[in-house]
Amino acid sequence: MTPPNRVQTGEKEGIIALSVFAYRSDQFKSMSTATKAFKVPKTTLFHRIKGRPSREGYVPNNKKLIKIEEDVLIRDILQLESHSLSSSFFLVRDVTDSVSGARGEIKAVMKAM
């Protein structure tokens, strides 16, 4: 079960998305009328219309792995566990470094070309 504040956040994001859609489809003449109708902050609506993602949709810059690398890591760990090998912290770290290291080598090769 999801925590209550996540549900509220999802509902709020849905209302904000509806207000953006309504404003873009010219259902409201001004942003102020859209914010009053949907009871959302004017700055939030303004930033979403300009393309700023929500906090949950934001990807941090210091993230070590991209989505595909995470999927590869999960697949490798599950494969190890299917062979009755436990995944220790050090093993996971080594696999993570090898997966992210492969990307670094690809970037280095691409820069050299």
C-alpha positions in Angstrom: 0.0 0.0 0.0 1.3 3.4 -0.9 1.9 6.0 1.9 -0.8 8.6 2.2 1.4 11.6 1.2 2.3 9.8 -2.1 -1.4 9.4 -2.9 -1.9 13.1 -2.2 1.1 14.0 -4.3 -0.3 11.8 -7.2 -3.7 13.5 -6.9 -2.0 17.0 -6.9 0.1 16.1 -9.9 -3.0 14.9 -11.7 -4.8 18.2 -11.0 -1.8 20.2 -12.1 -1.6 18.1 -15.3 -5.3 18.8 -15.9 -4.8 22.5 -15.4 -1.9 22.5 -17.9 -4.0 20.6 -20.4 -7.0 22.9 -19.9 -4.8 26.1 -20.3 -3.1 24.7 -23.4 -6.4 23.8 -25.0 -7.7 27.3 -24.5 -10.4 26.4 -22.1 -9.2 29.4 -20.0 -8.3 32.8 -21.3 -5.6 33.4 -18.6 -3.4 31.4 -16.4 -5.0 33.1 -13.4 -8.4 31.8 -14.2 -7.0 28.3 -14.6 -5.2 28.4 -11.3 -8.3 29.6 -9.5 -10.5 27.0 -11.2 -8.1 24.1 -10.3 -6.8 25.6 -7.0 -3.2 25.2 -7.9 -0.3 27.7 -7.3 0.2 30.1 -10.2 4.0 29.6 -10.2 3.6 25.8 -10.4 1.3 26.1 -13.3 3.6 28.6 -15.0 6.7 26.4 -14.6 4.9 23.2 -15.8 3.6 25.0 -18.9 7.2 26.0 -19.6 8.3 22.4 -19.3 9.7 22.0 -15.8 9.1 18.5 -14.5 7.6 17.7 -11.1 10.0 16.7 -8.3 9.1 13.0 -8.8 9.9 13.3 -12.5 13.2 15.0 -11.9 16.4 12.9 -12.4 19.3 14.0 -10.2 22.6 14.8 -11.9 24.6 12.6 -9.5 22.9 9.4 -10.4 25.5 6.8 -11.0 23.6 4.4 -13.3 21.1 5.0 -16.1 17.9 3.0 -16.4 19.3 0.4 -18.8 22.4 -0.1 -16.5 20.1 -0.6 -13.5 18.1 -3.2 -15.4 21.4 -5.0 -16.3 22.5 -4.9 -12.7 19.2 -6.3 -11.4 19.2 -9.0 -14.1 22.8 -10.0 -13.1 22.0 -10.1 -9.4 18.9 -12.2 -10.0 20.9 -14.6 -12.1 23.5 -15.0 -9.4 20.8 -15.7 -6.8 19.2 -18.3 -9.1 22.5 -20.1 -9.0 22.3 -20.0 -5.1 25.0 -17.4 -4.9 24.3 -14.6 -2.4 24.8 -11.0 -3.5 27.0 -9.3 -1.0 27.6 -5.5 -1.0 31.0 -5.9 -2.5 29.8 -8.1 -5.3 27.0 -5.7 -6.2 29.5 -2.8 -6.1 31.9 -4.6 -8.4 29.1 -5.4 -10.9 27.9 -1.8 -10.7 31.4 -0.5 -11.4 31.8 -2.9 -14.3 28.4 -1.9 -15.8 29.1 1.8 -15.4 32.7 1.3 -16.4 31.6 -0.1 -19.7 29.7 3.1 -20.4 32.8 5.1 -19.6 34.9 3.0 -22.1 32.2 3.6 -24.7 32.2 7.3 -24.1 36.0 7.3 -24.3 35.9 5.4 -27.6 33.3 7.8 -29.0 35.4 10.8 -28.1 38.4 9.3 -29.8 36.5 8.9 -33.0 
